[in-house]
Structure formats: C-alpha cells, structure tokens
Amino acid sequence: MKKIIAPLILSSLMLASCSEADQPVSHPEKKTAIQTFAPIPADFSPRNLTVLSAGDSLTQGVGDTTGKGGYLPYLETMLEKNKGIKQVDFYNYGVKGNRTTQLLKRLQSPEMKPILQKADLIILTIGGNDIMKVVRDHFANLHLSDFMTEKDSYRNHLTRIMQTITQENPSASIVLVGMYNPFTKWFSDIKEMNEIVSEWNKTGQSVVVHYPNAYFVGIEDLFLNTNDNLLYTDHFHPNNKGYELIAQRLNETLGDRVLPDLEKKPLMVSTEEN
C-alpha cells in the first residue's frame, strides 16, 4: 500500500415532356415549377437558452471578488455573442461544500426540480469536496488507496446524478466540468495529488460517455504549468482570472459541440424554382 507522506440534398428533378406523332415533331423542353426546401440557418431566429448550473463552490463562485457567480457572468457574455442565441437565463444552484450525495438530494428539491425539468442545459461542478473528504477523514494516515476506494463511490453517486437528470429532462444537454488540483500550494509534498485528480476526472468521463446528451469539459490543464496566479487568496478556489478561463473553456465546448446538438430539427422553408 502506497502511503502519502502528507496530507474528454436535396436533389432537383427536371420533368420533360415529349410526344410522338405520325411525323417526327420536335417539342421544346417544358419546365415545371418544383418545390425545394432549405433549412433555416441556426441564427435565423435567435433562441433563448435556459441554463441550470448546479454543484459546489465553483458554481456558487467562491473566490470571485465581483460576487456575480464565478464563471457564470463570463460565460453568459460569451454565449450571448453567439448569433443563434438571443438571451441566456442562468439559474445558479451552487452550494459551497456540496458533495455528490448532497447534490443528488437537491436535484429532487421543490426549488431545483422545476428548473431542472425546463432547462436546455445543465452544467455541473462536483467532486472536489468528495476528494477533500478523503483528505479530512484520513489526514493523519493518508494513503493513495484511500482515494481510489472513495473514487468508486464517486462513480456510483455521479451515475445516479446523471440518471436523475435524464429522467427528469431527457432532452437537456448535460456538461460535467472536470476537477483541477488546488492542493499544490497546500500540500506541495503530496506529488500523487495530480495523479489522484486525473484518475477522478477519468472516472467522470467514464460515466458521462454513457449518456448521448452529456459532455465532459476538462479544466485540469488550465491550472497546471502556468505562471499566472489563478487561485484566490485561500489558495483553493479560482480567482476572477481562473473563473474567466473556465468560462472560455466551457464556451469553446458549448460552441463546437453542445449548442449544435441543442438545436431542434431545422425548420424548412419553401422555395420555388421555375
């Protein structure tokens, strides 16, 4: 057992008529009006987007000195620049300290359930406090195996969270934001923490992949190998710059993959060809 020292055409049809008489007669080609269809561009009629953000302190926005909700205001501004989006309505259900078990219960609460049922998109930040619980529970005698054992519980709880969301709103898209390692400045001698966070992120990806409307957005790399200070003064939560980078990463995935999938089947407009 390894002991820790310290604490992812329409094709057109051309109709021609011809006839035969006793003597060969030439007839000019007759064109008939035919109907073709073209999809309305995605930005033809901008839509309103309802987003439910749920999870822990990263959703609540702890460390954001503006007090506006962490990555949410940055992401809202970015999304509303999209030609296909008229307005974004965010519902922030982030609670500092929440673990997977607590989020699972809150999804069925009278406050959150109605929003869950009507949301176009659900963004989740969850799991960091599950890792922290292992640190707190085994601080005096911390082993790598403790994290790997709790990781199985995280997988089970996250699976139940995904099942609950899809049962309440089968058509919604779900985005799970990965975890990052904030422990470097706290526990610089725990070299295994990067490995632990990476393994838990792989677990999150392994759950998300089973749901066709779900996506994983990794942010772990944003906080590694950078000279920028992206953490708040508590050396745990992102600061304003950190949240802005998270929003940028989310916006990239939403623009490339999620929003196109959210679009309803294109309406068809009729055109006439003579």
C-alpha positions in Angstrom: 0.0 0.0 0.0 1.4 3.3 -1.1 1.4 5.8 1.7 1.3 9.6 1.1 3.7 11.4 3.2 1.4 14.3 3.9 -1.6 15.2 3.8 -12.8 14.1 -22.7 -29.8 17.5 -50.7 -31.9 17.7 -51.9 -31.6 16.7 -55.4 -33.8 18.6 -58.0 -36.0 16.7 -60.6 -36.3 18.1 -64.1 -39.5 17.0 -65.9 -39.5 17.0 -69.7 -42.5 16.0 -71.8 -42.3 14.7 -75.4 -44.8 13.0 -77.7 -44.7 11.1 -80.9 -47.0 11.7 -84.0 -47.0 10.1 -87.4 -44.3 12.5 -88.4 -41.5 13.3 -86.1 -42.2 16.7 -84.4 -39.8 18.5 -82.2 -41.1 19.9 -78.9 -39.4 22.5 -76.8 -38.4 21.4 -73.3 -41.1 22.4 -70.8 -40.0 23.4 -67.3 -42.4 22.9 -64.4 -42.4 24.7 -61.1 -40.9 22.4 -58.5 -40.6 22.9 -54.7 -37.3 22.7 -52.9 -36.5 23.1 -49.3 -33.7 24.7 -47.5 -33.0 24.6 -43.8 -33.3 27.9 -41.9 -29.9 28.9 -40.6 -29.3 28.5 -36.9 -29.1 32.2 -36.5 -32.3 33.0 -38.4 -34.3 33.1 -35.3 -32.2 33.5 -32.2 -33.3 31.4 -29.2 -33.5 31.9 -25.5 -31.3 29.4 -23.6 -32.2 28.2 -20.1 -29.2 27.0 -18.1 -29.2 25.3 -14.7 -25.8 25.4 -13.0 -25.5 23.2 -10.0 -22.9 21.8 -7.8 -20.3 23.1 -5.4 -18.4 26.3 -4.6 -17.1 26.6 -8.2 -20.7 27.1 -9.3 -21.5 29.3 -6.4 -18.5 31.4 -7.3 -16.4 31.4 -4.1 -13.2 33.4 -4.8 -15.0 35.7 -7.3 -14.5 39.2 -5.9 -17.3 40.6 -8.1 -19.8 38.4 -6.3 -21.6 37.7 -9.5 -21.2 33.9 -9.6 -17.8 32.7 -10.7 -17.7 31.6 -14.3 -21.4 32.3 -15.0 -21.3 36.0 -15.9 -18.3 35.5 -18.1 -20.0 32.5 -19.9 -23.2 34.4 -20.2 -21.5 37.3 -22.0 -19.7 34.9 -24.3 -22.9 32.9 -25.2 -24.9 36.0 -25.9 -22.4 36.9 -28.6 -23.5 33.8 -30.5 -25.8 34.8 -33.4 -28.1 31.9 -32.6 -28.7 32.9 -29.0 -30.9 35.9 -28.1 -30.7 35.6 -24.3 -29.3 33.3 -21.6 -31.1 32.7 -18.4 -28.8 31.2 -15.7 -30.1 29.6 -12.5 -27.3 29.2 -10.0 -27.7 26.3 -7.6 -24.1 26.1 -6.4 -23.5 25.5 -2.7 -20.1 25.7 -1.1 -19.0 22.3 0.3 -21.5 20.2 -1.6 -20.5 16.6 -2.4 -22.2 14.3 -4.9 -24.5 12.8 -2.3 -25.8 16.3 -1.3 -26.3 17.4 -5.0 -28.2 14.2 -5.7 -30.7 15.1 -3.0 -31.0 18.7 -4.1 -31.9 17.8 -7.6 -35.2 16.5 -6.3 -35.9 19.5 -4.1 -39.0 21.6 -4.8 -36.7 24.6 -5.5 -34.5 23.0 -8.1 -36.7 20.3 -9.7 -39.0 22.6 -11.8 -35.9 24.4 -13.2 -34.3 21.0 -14.0 -37.3 19.9 -15.9 -37.3 23.0 -18.2 -33.6 23.6 -18.6 -32.0 23.4 -22.1 -28.6 22.9 -20.5 -27.3 21.6 -17.1 -23.7 22.4 -16.1 -22.3 20.6 -13.1 -19.2 21.2 -11.0 -19.0 18.4 -8.4 -16.4 16.0 -6.9 -13.8 18.3 -5.4 -15.4 18.1 -2.0 -15.6 14.3 -2.3 -11.8 14.3 -2.6 -11.4 16.8 0.3 -13.5 14.5 2.5 -10.9 11.8 2.0 -8.1 14.2 3.0 -10.0 15.2 6.1 -11.0 11.7 7.1 -7.5 10.3 6.7 -5.3 13.3 7.3 -3.1 11.7 9.9 -2.6 8.5 7.9 -3.3 9.3 4.3 -2.8 6.6 1.6 -3.3 6.6 -2.1 -5.6 3.6 -1.8 -8.0 5.8 0.3 -8.6 8.0 -2.7 -9.0 5.0 -5.1 -11.6 3.4 -2.8 -13.7 6.6 -2.5 -13.4 7.1 -6.3 -15.8 4.1 -6.7 -18.3 5.8 -4.5 -17.9 9.0 -6.6 -18.6 7.0 -9.7 -21.8 5.5 -8.3 -23.1 8.8 -7.0 -22.3 10.6 -10.3 -24.1 7.9 -12.2 -27.2 8.4 -10.0 -27.0 12.2 -10.6 -26.9 11.6 -14.4 -29.8 9.2 -14.2 -31.9 11.6 -12.2 -31.3 14.5 -14.6 -32.1 12.4 -17.7 -35.2 11.0 -16.1 -36.5 14.5 -15.3 -35.4 16.1 -18.5 -34.4 13.6 -21.3 -33.8 16.3 -23.9 -31.5 18.5 -21.9 -27.7 18.6 -22.6 -25.5 17.9 -19.6 -22.0 19.2 -19.1 -19.8 17.9 -16.4 -16.9 20.3 -15.6 -13.8 18.4 -14.6 -11.7 18.9 -11.4 -8.4 20.7 -11.0 -5.7 20.3 -8.4 -5.7 23.2 -5.9 -3.6 21.3 -3.4 -0.2 22.1 -4.8 0.4 25.1 -2.6 -1.3 23.4 0.4 0.5 20.0 0.1 3.4 20.6 -2.1 5.0 17.3 -0.9 2.0 15.2 -2.0 3.2 14.5 -5.5 0.4 12.0 -6.0 -2.4 14.6 -6.0 -2.1 15.3 -9.7 -2.5 11.6 -10.3 -5.5 11.4 -8.0 -7.3 14.3 -9.6 -6.5 12.9 -13.1 -7.9 9.5 -12.1 -11.1 11.0 -10.7 -11.5 13.0 -13.9 -11.2 9.8 -15.9 -13.9 8.4 -13.7 -16.2 11.3 -14.5 -15.5 10.9 -18.2 -16.3 7.1 -18.0 -19.7 8.0 -16.5 -20.6 10.8 -19.0 -19.7 8.7 -22.1 -22.8 6.5 -21.4 -25.2 9.5 -22.0 -25.6 10.7 -25.5 -26.6 14.3 -24.4 -23.7 14.6 -22.0 -20.2 16.1 -22.3 -17.1 16.4 -20.2 -15.1 19.6 -20.1 -11.6 19.3 -18.7 -10.1 22.3 -16.9 -7.2 20.5 -15.1 -4.6 21.7 -17.5 -5.6 25.3 -17.0 -4.2 25.3 -13.5 -1.0 23.3 -14.3 2.2 24.6 -15.8 1.2 28.2 -15.7 3.0 31.2 -14.4 -0.3 33.0 -13.8 -1.9 33.0 -10.4 -5.4 31.6 -11.0 -6.3 30.9 -7.4 -8.0 33.1 -4.8 -6.2 34.1 -1.6 -7.4 30.9 0.0 -5.2 29.0 -2.5 -8.1 26.7 -3.2 -10.8 28.4 -5.2 -10.3 30.1 -8.6 -9.8 33.9 -8.6 -11.5 36.1 -11.2 -9.0 35.2 -13.9 -9.4 31.5 -13.1 -13.1 31.7 -13.5 -12.8 33.6 -16.8 -10.5 30.8 -18.2 -13.0 28.2 -17.0 -15.8 30.1 -18.9 -13.7 30.3 -22.0 -13.1 26.5 -22.0 -16.8 25.9 -21.4 -17.7 28.3 -24.2 -15.4 26.5 -26.6 -17.1 23.1 -26.0 -20.6 24.6 -26.0 -20.0 26.4 -29.3 -18.3 23.4 -31.0 -20.4 20.5 -29.7 -23.2 21.3 -27.3 -25.2 24.1 -28.9 -25.3 22.5 -32.3 -26.8 19.4 -30.6 -29.3 21.5 -28.8 -30.8 22.9 -32.0 -34.1 21.4 -32.8 -34.6 19.8 -36.2 -34.2 22.7 -38.7 -37.5 24.2 -39.9 -37.9 24.0 -43.7 -38.7 27.0 -45.9 -40.2 26.5 -49.3 -38.6 28.0 -52.4 -39.9 27.9 -56.0 -37.8 27.0 -59.0 -39.2 27.7 -62.5 
